Amino acid sequence: MILRKAVRNYAKKIERLEHRTGLIMKHVDFAVFFLMVVGFIFIWGVDFRNLGLVMSSIFAVIGIAFFAQWSILSNITSGIIMFFTFPYKIGDYIKIHDKEMPCEGIIEDIKTFHIILHTKGNEIVTYPNSMMLQKGVSIIKAEEFYEQQQELDKNKEELPHD
């Protein structure tokens, strides 16, 4: 309960959305549950020779399964890091400096695995969280984007209808 309250207070302090805070709370709950299970194993005095054999077998299977899913784990970890240290928030207009695929747009949402950007061309782009931490990112004024979107909407209204 104390950890949950601390995360919520931190989220209010840095003005994160409630949806985003709820997502991080799920990760915190999972970590606390895992630590409690490990704690109960130690408290109950389970025989470590047998426990070591079982745990090594489980970790071997999980390790092989997670090796195939390494990028997913990387994105989840990046999402948690971004919650606490990311200088951008939902509603910011950003430009991602990527040689292969430069991208810019408004951050609509930050999910566990990716960020959703709304571009000038009215496209919805998902960008992996792990790539956000590896590429250079600039914050651009969002007002320019909204003015351009209003001009596009205005031009659509002026088109003759069939």
Legacy VTK file of the C-alpha trace (Angstrom):
# vtk DataFile Version 3.0
C-alpha trace
ASCII
DATASET POLYDATA
POINTS 162 float
0.000 0.000 0.000
2.857 2.359 0.831
4.545 1.662 -2.502
1.286 2.228 -4.400
0.756 5.544 -2.619
4.351 6.611 -3.320
3.974 5.885 -7.049
0.633 7.741 -7.207
2.107 10.760 -5.388
5.078 10.758 -7.757
2.724 10.573 -10.762
0.717 13.553 -9.464
3.914 15.478 -8.836
5.147 15.008 -12.412
1.609 15.320 -13.863
1.239 11.876 -15.442
-2.176 10.702 -16.629
-4.183 8.343 -14.459
-4.288 5.759 -17.268
-0.501 5.735 -17.412
-0.221 5.511 -13.626
-2.599 2.533 -13.596
-0.389 0.726 -16.084
2.690 1.203 -13.913
0.696 0.118 -10.845
0.054 -3.242 -12.552
3.801 -3.716 -12.943
4.418 -2.730 -9.317
1.720 -5.147 -8.116
3.299 -7.982 -10.104
6.746 -7.247 -8.654
5.374 -7.122 -5.082
3.496 -10.401 -5.606
6.650 -12.071 -6.942
8.703 -10.848 -3.974
6.018 -12.064 -1.556
6.086 -15.555 -3.081
9.868 -15.660 -2.780
9.576 -14.420 0.818
7.037 -17.115 1.710
9.306 -19.776 0.246
12.094 -18.640 2.556
9.774 -18.309 5.582
8.283 -21.787 5.136
11.773 -23.267 5.072
11.551 -25.128 1.791
14.499 -27.486 1.248
16.926 -25.496 -0.884
18.454 -28.517 -2.608
15.108 -29.464 -4.130
14.073 -25.856 -4.580
17.275 -25.132 -6.500
16.620 -28.008 -8.886
13.018 -26.934 -9.489
13.896 -23.246 -9.869
16.793 -23.935 -12.253
14.486 -26.051 -14.421
11.803 -23.368 -14.406
14.300 -20.621 -15.197
15.794 -22.685 -18.029
12.383 -23.047 -19.672
11.478 -19.412 -19.030
14.884 -18.265 -20.283
14.458 -20.101 -23.569
10.924 -18.771 -23.968
11.964 -15.198 -23.114
14.949 -15.321 -25.434
12.459 -15.495 -28.289
10.529 -12.604 -26.734
13.494 -10.413 -25.794
12.203 -7.361 -27.655
8.906 -7.540 -25.766
10.712 -7.534 -22.420
12.897 -4.689 -23.614
9.830 -2.624 -24.523
8.146 -3.298 -21.165
11.283 -2.299 -19.282
11.635 0.805 -21.433
8.009 1.705 -20.731
8.630 1.573 -16.989
11.829 3.626 -17.306
10.017 6.178 -19.442
7.283 6.589 -16.825
9.769 7.744 -14.211
12.374 9.573 -16.319
10.777 10.426 -19.685
10.863 14.212 -20.291
7.893 14.008 -22.683
4.255 13.433 -21.859
1.007 12.786 -23.674
0.089 15.814 -25.787
3.687 16.852 -26.578
4.701 17.271 -30.205
7.964 15.390 -30.777
10.377 14.660 -33.615
12.279 11.351 -33.611
15.697 11.595 -35.266
15.970 8.232 -37.009
17.957 7.912 -40.248
15.834 5.095 -41.641
12.421 6.446 -40.636
12.275 9.971 -39.240
8.949 10.602 -37.569
7.221 13.496 -35.888
3.839 13.952 -34.308
1.766 14.417 -31.177
2.076 11.738 -28.482
-1.470 10.411 -28.123
-0.698 7.604 -25.676
2.191 5.756 -24.074
1.456 2.053 -23.789
3.419 -0.821 -22.277
5.099 -1.749 -25.567
4.914 1.345 -27.757
4.088 5.034 -28.124
1.217 6.144 -30.342
1.984 9.241 -32.450
-0.469 11.270 -34.534
1.447 12.744 -37.486
0.818 15.840 -39.597
-0.436 13.608 -42.404
-3.215 12.313 -40.106
-1.454 8.962 -39.697
-1.347 6.987 -36.474
2.170 5.623 -35.923
3.227 3.198 -33.217
6.861 3.505 -32.174
8.510 0.923 -29.870
9.435 2.146 -26.382
12.919 0.646 -26.585
13.623 2.654 -29.753
12.495 5.882 -28.062
15.318 5.477 -25.554
17.864 4.740 -28.298
17.067 7.580 -30.710
17.365 11.320 -30.331
14.037 13.026 -29.730
13.191 16.754 -29.907
10.165 18.494 -28.440
8.493 20.898 -30.882
5.704 23.300 -29.979
2.342 21.536 -30.187
0.519 24.755 -31.130
2.023 24.614 -34.644
0.626 21.095 -35.106
-2.865 22.079 -33.945
-2.886 25.148 -36.225
-1.934 22.971 -39.200
-4.640 20.403 -38.304
-7.247 23.194 -38.172
-6.145 24.385 -41.620
-6.482 20.835 -43.001
-9.952 20.501 -41.482
-10.908 23.904 -42.876
-9.724 22.885 -46.361
-11.768 19.673 -46.168
-14.919 21.699 -45.398
-14.362 23.902 -48.459
-14.237 20.940 -50.879
-17.337 20.495 -53.043
-19.385 17.468 -52.108
-20.702 14.968 -54.650
LINES 1 163
162 0 1 2 3 4 5 6 7 8 9 10 11 12 13 14 15 16 17 18 19 20 21 22 23 24 25 26 27 28 29 30 31 32 33 34 35 36 37 38 39 40 41 42 43 44 45 46 47 48 49 50 51 52 53 54 55 56 57 58 59 60 61 62 63 64 65 66 67 68 69 70 71 72 73 74 75 76 77 78 79 80 81 82 83 84 85 86 87 88 89 90 91 92 93 94 95 96 97 98 99 100 101 102 103 104 105 106 107 108 109 110 111 112 113 114 115 116 117 118 119 120 121 122 123 124 125 126 127 128 129 130 131 132 133 134 135 136 137 138 139 140 141 142 143 144 145 146 147 148 149 150 151 152 153 154 155 156 157 158 159 160 161
